Amino acid sequence: MKKEQVVNCQFSVWYPIFKKHTIKSLILPLPQNVIDYLLDDGTLVAPEFPEFNSKVLEAINTLGGCVFPKLNWSAPRDANWIALNSSLQCQSLSDIFLLFKSSDFITHDLTQPFLHSSDEDSPNPAINYELVLRKWSELLPGGEFRCFIKENKLIGISQRDYTQYYHHISKQEAQICHSIQEFFSQHVQYHFLDEDFVLDVYIDSWGKVWLIDLNPFGEVTDSLLFTWEELTSGNSLSANQEQGDTAQQVSPVFRYTTSDVTVQPSPCLSYRIPRDFVDLSTGEDAYKLIDFLKLVRMTAKSLCNSFKHSSSLLTLSGHYNSVC
């Protein structure tokens, strides 16, 4: 994986190419003072960013009032534990800041975007950081899949949420694999800037395939039910892990959790203890907890105000919104 491949996987690079096959999104340049705030561990309560806040609120309203936030590459998936509803759904800039300030994934984007690059000795390309706001859609974890593309060939498909067993995946294995292959060959193959990359897709309740994200083909991206050694070795992949040597070779290889016995805890659980709480427990910095509680209070107040001014938002809770 080279640095150029990482650059090509930025949202603002691939979104114009595949716009009609993915979720509606808006991209806002991230001001330097906002970046400085996100990287400042000592400041949890956000300063005022009136101009940026106005642009964010306008974009959120354009996208229906609720959004899924991310940066150039990563979303704060490791920080949903801190949200009031354990969701990445955001309705304001303070919601976004709460998630971003709690996310190691976001910190990685801002500080080590070229980690594990094979050309690490070459100069780092200049990065213009951006806030990506995606129209909120309830994606069922059992419909998400990660695809591994090498030399513009789809070589492997993995269940995205491999920690859980979904009965419908084993029941519809052939149809899922066929749908993803068809989507890749018709809409993605030879259209991206690189020939090696990782593609995240979602299959909705009507069987339609949506492009969710593009990632670099390398260790910086989670290989899920594969290993990067086998993905990059050039040797033929074997089918589902649990089937061992008796499995017949198919192309691409589709791996998924085949029973409740193999269910595992989510890897994101390891991110659920904030460093600030560790500092507090050791007596290193009690002021961090005070700032943290102020931030949560401000977020709760903002949420309450938004519900008062928009009663229609009350109907959103608990309803499934398909990607459309």
VEXTIVEX-694496 format. One record per residue (C-alpha): y, x, z; residue in one letter. Coordinates in nm, 4 decimals, always signed. Layout:
N
+----------+----------+----------+---------+
!        v !        u !        w ! residuo !
+----------+----------+----------+---------+
!        Y !        X !        Z !       A !
...
+----------+----------+----------+---------+
# end
This chain:
324
+----------+----------+----------+---------+
!        v !        u !        w ! residuo !
+----------+----------+----------+---------+
!  +0.0000 !  +0.0000 !  +0.0000 !       M !
!  +0.3302 !  +0.1483 !  -0.1119 !       K !
!  +0.6793 !  +0.0649 !  +0.0067 !       K !
!  +0.7621 !  -0.0943 !  -0.3260 !       E !
!  +0.4805 !  -0.3450 !  -0.2698 !       Q !
!  +0.6260 !  -0.4354 !  +0.0686 !       V !
!  +0.9672 !  -0.4890 !  -0.0900 !       V !
!  +0.8150 !  -0.7126 !  -0.3582 !       N !
!  +0.6585 !  -0.9366 !  -0.0923 !       C !
!  +0.9959 !  -1.0343 !  +0.0542 !       Q !
!  +1.0425 !  -1.4093 !  +0.0446 !       F !
!  +1.3573 !  -1.3906 !  -0.1673 !       S !
!  +1.1674 !  -1.1885 !  -0.4303 !       V !
!  +0.8661 !  -1.4145 !  -0.4796 !       W !
!  +1.0216 !  -1.7553 !  -0.4055 !       Y !
!  +1.2139 !  -1.7854 !  -0.7365 !       P !
!  +0.8938 !  -1.7043 !  -0.9256 !       I !
!  +0.6770 !  -1.9664 !  -0.7544 !       F !
!  +0.9417 !  -2.2145 !  -0.6378 !       K !
!  +0.7768 !  -2.5224 !  -0.7892 !       K !
!  +0.4435 !  -2.4424 !  -0.6230 !       H !
!  +0.5651 !  -2.3993 !  -0.2673 !       T !
!  +0.7664 !  -2.5729 !  +0.0059 !       I !
!  +1.1396 !  -2.6234 !  -0.0502 !       K !
!  +1.3352 !  -2.3475 !  +0.1238 !       S !
!  +1.6840 !  -2.2059 !  +0.1624 !       L !
!  +1.7781 !  -1.8403 !  +0.2146 !       I !
!  +2.0803 !  -1.7224 !  +0.4137 !       L !
!  +2.2001 !  -1.3607 !  +0.4429 !       P !
!  +2.1583 !  -1.2397 !  +0.8012 !       L !
!  +2.4872 !  -1.0949 !  +0.9340 !       P !
!  +2.4718 !  -0.7529 !  +1.0999 !       Q !
!  +2.6024 !  -0.8890 !  +1.4313 !       N !
!  +2.3131 !  -1.1371 !  +1.4382 !       V !
!  +2.0657 !  -0.8572 !  +1.3673 !       I !
!  +2.2188 !  -0.6539 !  +1.6499 !       D !
!  +2.1771 !  -0.9490 !  +1.8859 !       Y !
!  +1.8126 !  -1.0004 !  +1.7872 !       L !
!  +1.7373 !  -0.6349 !  +1.8574 !       L !
!  +1.9266 !  -0.6242 !  +2.1893 !       D !
!  +1.6643 !  -0.6642 !  +2.4628 !       D !
!  +1.9339 !  -0.6818 !  +2.7283 !       G !
!  +2.1033 !  -0.9949 !  +2.5875 !       T !
!  +1.9085 !  -1.3190 !  +2.5777 !       L !
!  +2.1969 !  -1.5685 !  +2.5819 !       V !
!  +2.3375 !  -1.5723 !  +2.2288 !       A !
!  +2.7025 !  -1.4887 !  +2.1615 !       P !
!  +2.9016 !  -1.7286 !  +1.9446 !       E !
!  +2.8388 !  -1.7035 !  +1.5700 !       F !
!  +3.0501 !  -1.9994 !  +1.4505 !       P !
!  +3.0510 !  -1.9254 !  +1.0771 !       E !
!  +2.6807 !  -1.8415 !  +1.0628 !       F !
!  +2.5943 !  -2.1368 !  +1.2877 !       N !
!  +2.7795 !  -2.3703 !  +1.0511 !       S !
!  +2.5834 !  -2.2404 !  +0.7504 !       K !
!  +2.2524 !  -2.2725 !  +0.9353 !       V !
!  +2.3226 !  -2.6317 !  +1.0421 !       L !
!  +2.4237 !  -2.7236 !  +0.6871 !       E !
!  +2.1002 !  -2.5771 !  +0.5521 !       A !
!  +1.8914 !  -2.7540 !  +0.8179 !       I !
!  +2.0514 !  -3.0877 !  +0.7315 !       N !
!  +1.9904 !  -3.0249 !  +0.3607 !       T !
!  +1.6220 !  -2.9693 !  +0.4374 !       L !
!  +1.5856 !  -3.2934 !  +0.6320 !       G !
!  +1.6875 !  -3.1944 !  +0.9838 !       G !
!  +1.3827 !  -2.9858 !  +1.0818 !       C !
!  +1.2839 !  -2.6422 !  +0.9512 !       V !
!  +1.0305 !  -2.3624 !  +0.9825 !       F !
!  +1.2180 !  -2.0294 !  +1.0214 !       P !
!  +1.1206 !  -1.6781 !  +0.9166 !       K !
!  +1.2720 !  -1.3485 !  +0.8069 !       L !
!  +1.2080 !  -1.1526 !  +0.4866 !       N !
!  +0.8358 !  -1.1292 !  +0.5601 !       W !
!  +0.7330 !  -1.2701 !  +0.8961 !       S !
!  +0.7550 !  -1.5934 !  +1.0905 !       A !
!  +0.7593 !  -1.5975 !  +1.4740 !       P !
!  +0.4039 !  -1.7330 !  +1.4968 !       R !
!  +0.3444 !  -1.5249 !  +1.8082 !       D !
!  +0.6284 !  -1.6993 !  +1.9932 !       A !
!  +0.5382 !  -2.0697 !  +1.9800 !       N !
!  +0.4402 !  -2.0452 !  +2.3482 !       W !
!  +0.8080 !  -2.0321 !  +2.4425 !       I !
!  +0.9207 !  -2.3447 !  +2.2538 !       A !
!  +0.9558 !  -2.6667 !  +2.4527 !       L !
!  +0.6954 !  -2.8411 !  +2.2343 !       N !
!  +0.4896 !  -2.5279 !  +2.1513 !       S !
!  +0.5967 !  -2.5699 !  +1.7906 !       S !
!  +0.7846 !  -2.3562 !  +1.5403 !       L !
!  +0.9874 !  -2.6595 !  +1.4351 !       Q !
!  +1.3594 !  -2.5865 !  +1.4695 !       C !
!  +1.6632 !  -2.8131 !  +1.4565 !       Q !
!  +1.9397 !  -2.5682 !  +1.5491 !       S !
!  +2.0315 !  -2.2010 !  +1.5517 !       L !
!  +1.9581 !  -2.1821 !  +1.9248 !       S !
!  +1.6004 !  -2.3012 !  +1.8537 !       D !
!  +1.5645 !  -2.0221 !  +1.5979 !       I !
!  +1.7103 !  -1.7576 !  +1.8289 !       F !
!  +1.4727 !  -1.8576 !  +2.1091 !       L !
!  +1.1715 !  -1.7970 !  +1.8827 !       L !
!  +1.3055 !  -1.4836 !  +1.7133 !       F !
!  +1.4025 !  -1.3134 !  +2.0402 !       K !
!  +1.0493 !  -1.3730 !  +2.1722 !       S !
!  +0.8588 !  -1.2541 !  +1.8652 !       S !
!  +0.7060 !  -0.9109 !  +1.8074 !       D !
!  +0.6503 !  -1.0124 !  +1.4446 !       F !
!  +1.0251 !  -1.0557 !  +1.3938 !       I !
!  +1.0951 !  -0.7242 !  +1.5664 !       T !
!  +0.8462 !  -0.5596 !  +1.3271 !       H !
!  +1.0377 !  -0.6950 !  +1.0265 !       D !
!  +1.3639 !  -0.5571 !  +1.1622 !       L !
!  +1.2399 !  -0.2167 !  +1.2793 !       T !
!  +0.9132 !  -0.1186 !  +1.1041 !       Q !
!  +0.8800 !  -0.3085 !  +0.7768 !       P !
!  +0.7101 !  -0.0136 !  +0.6029 !       F !
!  +0.4521 !  +0.0618 !  +0.8718 !       L !
!  +0.1147 !  +0.1766 !  +0.7252 !       H !
!  +0.2693 !  +0.2548 !  +0.3849 !       S !
!  +0.0815 !  +0.5255 !  +0.1954 !       S !
!  +0.4083 !  +0.6842 !  +0.0801 !       D !
!  +0.5558 !  +0.7079 !  +0.4300 !       E !
!  +0.7301 !  +1.0388 !  +0.3491 !       D !
!  +0.9431 !  +0.8801 !  +0.0779 !       S !
!  +1.2855 !  +0.7315 !  +0.1643 !       P !
!  +1.2818 !  +0.3743 !  +0.2892 !       N !
!  +1.4265 !  +0.1263 !  +0.0395 !       P !
!  +1.7416 !  -0.0536 !  +0.1523 !       A !
!  +1.6686 !  -0.3986 !  +0.2941 !       I !
!  +1.9080 !  -0.6920 !  +0.2977 !       N !
!  +1.7811 !  -0.9050 !  +0.5827 !       Y !
!  +1.7721 !  -1.2811 !  +0.5347 !       E !
!  +1.7052 !  -1.5938 !  +0.7354 !       L !
!  +1.4594 !  -1.8145 !  +0.5505 !       V !
!  +1.4580 !  -2.1844 !  +0.6381 !       L !
!  +1.1659 !  -2.3875 !  +0.5051 !       R !
!  +1.1507 !  -2.7666 !  +0.5053 !       K !
!  +0.9342 !  -2.8677 !  +0.7993 !       W !
!  +0.5869 !  -2.9885 !  +0.7031 !       S !
!  +0.2931 !  -3.0406 !  +0.9370 !       E !
!  +0.0248 !  -2.8120 !  +0.7957 !       L !
!  -0.3202 !  -2.8746 !  +0.9374 !       L !
!  -0.4791 !  -2.5370 !  +1.0289 !       P !
!  -0.8075 !  -2.6382 !  +0.8663 !       G !
!  -0.6329 !  -2.6515 !  +0.5284 !       G !
!  -0.4940 !  -2.2966 !  +0.5320 !       E !
!  -0.6644 !  -2.0090 !  +0.3492 !       F !
!  -0.5848 !  -1.6435 !  +0.2833 !       R !
!  -0.6692 !  -1.4957 !  -0.0564 !       C !
!  -0.7065 !  -1.1263 !  -0.1361 !       F !
!  -0.6072 !  -1.0179 !  -0.4863 !       I !
!  -0.6981 !  -0.6727 !  -0.6177 !       K !
!  -0.6081 !  -0.5596 !  -0.9681 !       E !
!  -0.5021 !  -0.9191 !  -1.0397 !       N !
!  -0.8493 !  -1.0486 !  -0.9530 !       K !
!  -0.9221 !  -1.2865 !  -0.6674 !       L !
!  -1.1885 !  -1.0985 !  -0.4719 !       I !
!  -1.1949 !  -1.2787 !  -0.1374 !       G !
!  -1.0940 !  -1.5989 !  +0.0415 !       I !
!  -1.0849 !  -1.6316 !  +0.4201 !       S !
!  -1.0325 !  -1.9290 !  +0.6454 !       Q !
!  -0.6837 !  -1.8728 !  +0.7902 !       R !
!  -0.7536 !  -2.0091 !  +1.1386 !       D !
!  -1.0862 !  -1.8303 !  +1.1810 !       Y !
!  -1.0855 !  -1.8900 !  +1.5584 !       T !
!  -1.1917 !  -2.2518 !  +1.5046 !       Q !
!  -1.4815 !  -2.4276 !  +1.3345 !       Y !
!  -1.3846 !  -2.6935 !  +1.0800 !       Y !
!  -1.6762 !  -2.9051 !  +0.9618 !       H !
!  -1.5079 !  -3.0069 !  +0.6368 !       H !
!  -1.4837 !  -2.6456 !  +0.5168 !       I !
!  -1.8591 !  -2.5884 !  +0.5123 !       S !
!  -1.9090 !  -2.9359 !  +0.3647 !       K !
!  -1.6531 !  -2.8798 !  +0.0856 !       Q !
!  -1.7037 !  -2.5059 !  +0.0349 !       E !
!  -1.7600 !  -2.5203 !  -0.3411 !       A !
!  -1.4670 !  -2.7564 !  -0.4048 !       Q !
!  -1.2274 !  -2.5522 !  -0.1899 !       I !
!  -1.3235 !  -2.2298 !  -0.3631 !       C !
!  -1.2915 !  -2.3896 !  -0.7074 !       H !
!  -0.9495 !  -2.5411 !  -0.6286 !       S !
!  -0.8116 !  -2.2080 !  -0.5077 !       I !
!  -0.9531 !  -2.0193 !  -0.8064 !       Q !
!  -0.8029 !  -2.2733 !  -1.0470 !       E !
!  -0.4627 !  -2.2591 !  -0.8751 !       F !
!  -0.4641 !  -1.8795 !  -0.8802 !       F !
!  -0.5620 !  -1.8487 !  -1.2471 !       S !
!  -0.3145 !  -2.1138 !  -1.3657 !       Q !
!  -0.0076 !  -2.0390 !  -1.1552 !       H !
!  -0.0264 !  -1.6980 !  -0.9868 !       V !
!  -0.2393 !  -1.4493 !  -1.1794 !       Q !
!  -0.0251 !  -1.2001 !  -1.3772 !       Y !
!  +0.2972 !  -1.3708 !  -1.2638 !       H !
!  +0.3640 !  -1.1599 !  -0.9546 !       F !
!  +0.5251 !  -0.8149 !  -0.9633 !       L !
!  +0.2172 !  -0.6358 !  -0.8226 !       D !
!  -0.1498 !  -0.6515 !  -0.9088 !       E !
!  -0.2635 !  -0.6046 !  -0.5462 !       D !
!  -0.1394 !  -0.8597 !  -0.2914 !       F !
!  -0.2434 !  -1.1212 !  -0.0369 !       V !
!  -0.1820 !  -1.4889 !  -0.1015 !       L !
!  -0.1695 !  -1.7649 !  +0.1614 !       D !
!  -0.2368 !  -2.1159 !  +0.0338 !       V !
!  -0.2682 !  -2.4666 !  +0.1765 !       Y !
!  -0.4824 !  -2.7523 !  +0.0496 !       I !
!  -0.3345 !  -3.0903 !  +0.1435 !       D !
!  -0.5168 !  -3.4174 !  +0.2079 !       S !
!  -0.4988 !  -3.5040 !  -0.1645 !       W !
!  -0.6631 !  -3.1763 !  -0.2631 !       G !
!  -0.3462 !  -3.0210 !  -0.4046 !       K !
!  -0.3036 !  -2.6465 !  -0.3510 !       V !
!  +0.0323 !  -2.5120 !  -0.2307 !       W !
!  +0.1483 !  -2.1515 !  -0.2142 !       L !
!  +0.2629 !  -2.0748 !  +0.1402 !       I !
!  +0.3262 !  -1.6997 !  +0.1488 !       D !
!  +0.2715 !  -1.3639 !  -0.0202 !       L !
!  +0.1872 !  -1.0506 !  +0.1773 !       N !
!  +0.1289 !  -0.6809 !  +0.1029 !       P !
!  -0.2272 !  -0.5743 !  +0.0255 !       F !
!  -0.2771 !  -0.3391 !  +0.3193 !       G !
!  -0.3270 !  -0.2969 !  +0.6926 !       E !
!  +0.0083 !  -0.4515 !  +0.7813 !       V !
!  -0.1504 !  -0.7848 !  +0.6787 !       T !
!  -0.4297 !  -0.9389 !  +0.8880 !       D !
!  -0.7574 !  -0.9200 !  +0.6926 !       S !
!  -0.9046 !  -1.2065 !  +0.9019 !       L !
!  -1.2796 !  -1.2374 !  +0.8297 !       L !
!  -1.2803 !  -0.9288 !  +0.6071 !       F !
!  -1.2049 !  -0.5654 !  +0.6901 !       T !
!  -0.9572 !  -0.3559 !  +0.4993 !       W !
!  -1.2238 !  -0.0910 !  +0.4522 !       E !
!  -1.4408 !  -0.3271 !  +0.2494 !       E !
!  -1.1450 !  -0.4806 !  +0.0656 !       L !
!  -1.0198 !  -0.1422 !  -0.0530 !       T !
!  -1.3485 !  +0.0485 !  -0.0927 !       S !
!  -1.4287 !  -0.0804 !  -0.4399 !       G !
!  -1.7774 !  -0.1884 !  -0.3330 !       N !
!  -1.8951 !  -0.5442 !  -0.3853 !       S !
!  -1.8191 !  -0.7818 !  -0.1005 !       L !
!  -2.0925 !  -0.9840 !  +0.0663 !       S !
!  -2.0626 !  -1.3531 !  +0.1407 !       A !
!  -2.0169 !  -1.5216 !  +0.4794 !       N !
!  -2.0540 !  -1.2785 !  +0.7682 !       Q !
!  -2.3035 !  -1.4966 !  +0.9499 !       E !
!  -2.5399 !  -1.5120 !  +0.6527 !       Q !
!  -2.6061 !  -1.1382 !  +0.6404 !       G !
!  -2.8110 !  -0.9740 !  +0.3663 !       D !
!  -2.9688 !  -1.3002 !  +0.2506 !       T !
!  -2.6403 !  -1.4257 !  +0.1052 !       A !
!  -2.6062 !  -1.4287 !  -0.2694 !       Q !
!  -2.3076 !  -1.2549 !  -0.4207 !       Q !
!  -2.0360 !  -1.4878 !  -0.5479 !       V !
!  -1.6954 !  -1.4116 !  -0.6898 !       S !
!  -1.4666 !  -1.4506 !  -0.5091 !       P !
!  -1.6318 !  -1.4221 !  -0.1699 !       V !
!  -1.5435 !  -1.7142 !  +0.0578 !       F !
!  -1.5732 !  -1.6519 !  +0.4324 !       R !
!  -1.5246 !  -1.9105 !  +0.7042 !       Y !
!  -1.6396 !  -1.9847 !  +1.0575 !       T !
!  -1.9752 !  -2.1566 !  +1.0160 !       T !
!  -2.0417 !  -2.2942 !  +1.3645 !       S !
!  -1.8923 !  -2.3549 !  +1.7085 !       D !
!  -2.0909 !  -2.0562 !  +1.8353 !       V !
!  -1.8602 !  -1.8140 !  +1.6537 !       T !
!  -1.5324 !  -1.9724 !  +1.7702 !       V !
!  -1.2956 !  -1.7094 !  +1.9138 !       Q !
!  -0.9710 !  -1.7127 !  +2.1112 !       P !
!  -0.6565 !  -1.6970 !  +1.9000 !       S !
!  -0.5231 !  -1.3411 !  +1.8538 !       P !
!  -0.1727 !  -1.4763 !  +1.9196 !       C !
!  -0.2694 !  -1.5401 !  +2.2831 !       L !
!  -0.2119 !  -1.1707 !  +2.3500 !       S !
!  +0.1590 !  -1.2227 !  +2.2830 !       Y !
!  +0.2067 !  -1.4949 !  +2.5436 !       R !
!  +0.3282 !  -1.2802 !  +2.8355 !       I !
!  +0.6891 !  -1.1766 !  +2.7791 !       P !
!  +0.7845 !  -0.8172 !  +2.8497 !       R !
!  +1.0806 !  -0.9497 !  +3.0494 !       D !
!  +0.8414 !  -1.1189 !  +3.2920 !       F !
!  +0.6536 !  -0.7919 !  +3.3280 !       V !
!  +0.9845 !  -0.6220 !  +3.4107 !       D !
!  +1.0505 !  -0.8902 !  +3.6687 !       L !
!  +0.7100 !  -0.8530 !  +3.8325 !       S !
!  +0.7702 !  -0.4818 !  +3.8767 !       T !
!  +1.1208 !  -0.5388 !  +4.0105 !       G !
!  +1.2803 !  -0.3557 !  +3.7184 !       E !
!  +1.5218 !  -0.6216 !  +3.5908 !       D !
!  +1.5719 !  -0.9566 !  +3.7663 !       A !
!  +1.8792 !  -1.0343 !  +3.5539 !       Y !
!  +1.6585 !  -1.0787 !  +3.2488 !       K !
!  +1.4971 !  -1.3864 !  +3.4028 !       L !
!  +1.8391 !  -1.5346 !  +3.4798 !       I !
!  +1.9492 !  -1.4894 !  +3.1171 !       D !
!  +1.6168 !  -1.6288 !  +2.9957 !       F !
!  +1.6475 !  -1.9453 !  +3.2070 !       L !
!  +2.0034 !  -1.9959 !  +3.0825 !       K !
!  +1.8796 !  -1.9736 !  +2.7232 !       L !
!  +1.6021 !  -2.2290 !  +2.7832 !       V !
!  +1.8528 !  -2.4610 !  +2.9515 !       R !
!  +2.0913 !  -2.4341 !  +2.6553 !       M !
!  +1.8058 !  -2.5067 !  +2.4140 !       T !
!  +1.6986 !  -2.8124 !  +2.6128 !       A !
!  +2.0567 !  -2.9406 !  +2.6192 !       K !
!  +2.0911 !  -2.8865 !  +2.2434 !       S !
!  +1.7662 !  -3.0753 !  +2.1838 !       L !
!  +1.8780 !  -3.3683 !  +2.3993 !       C !
!  +2.2128 !  -3.3894 !  +2.2179 !       N !
!  +2.0458 !  -3.3869 !  +1.8777 !       S !
!  +1.8236 !  -3.6779 !  +1.9820 !       F !
!  +2.1238 !  -3.8759 !  +2.1098 !       K !
!  +2.3141 !  -3.8319 !  +1.7826 !       H !
!  +2.0160 !  -3.8945 !  +1.5566 !       S !
!  +1.7816 !  -4.1589 !  +1.6936 !       S !
!  +1.5782 !  -4.1432 !  +1.3750 !       S !
!  +1.4429 !  -3.8077 !  +1.4876 !       L !
!  +1.2442 !  -3.9879 !  +1.7549 !       L !
!  +1.0074 !  -4.1192 !  +1.4906 !       T !
!  +0.9112 !  -3.7638 !  +1.3877 !       L !
!  +0.7111 !  -3.6898 !  +1.7018 !       S !
!  +0.3391 !  -3.7179 !  +1.6468 !       G !
!  +0.3540 !  -3.8125 !  +1.2787 !       H !
!  +0.1858 !  -3.6184 !  +0.9991 !       Y !
!  +0.4128 !  -3.5154 !  +0.7130 !       N !
!  +0.2185 !  -3.3871 !  +0.4159 !       S !
!  +0.3649 !  -3.1083 !  +0.2057 !       V !
!  +0.5474 !  -3.2751 !  -0.0799 !       C !
+----------+----------+----------+---------+
# end
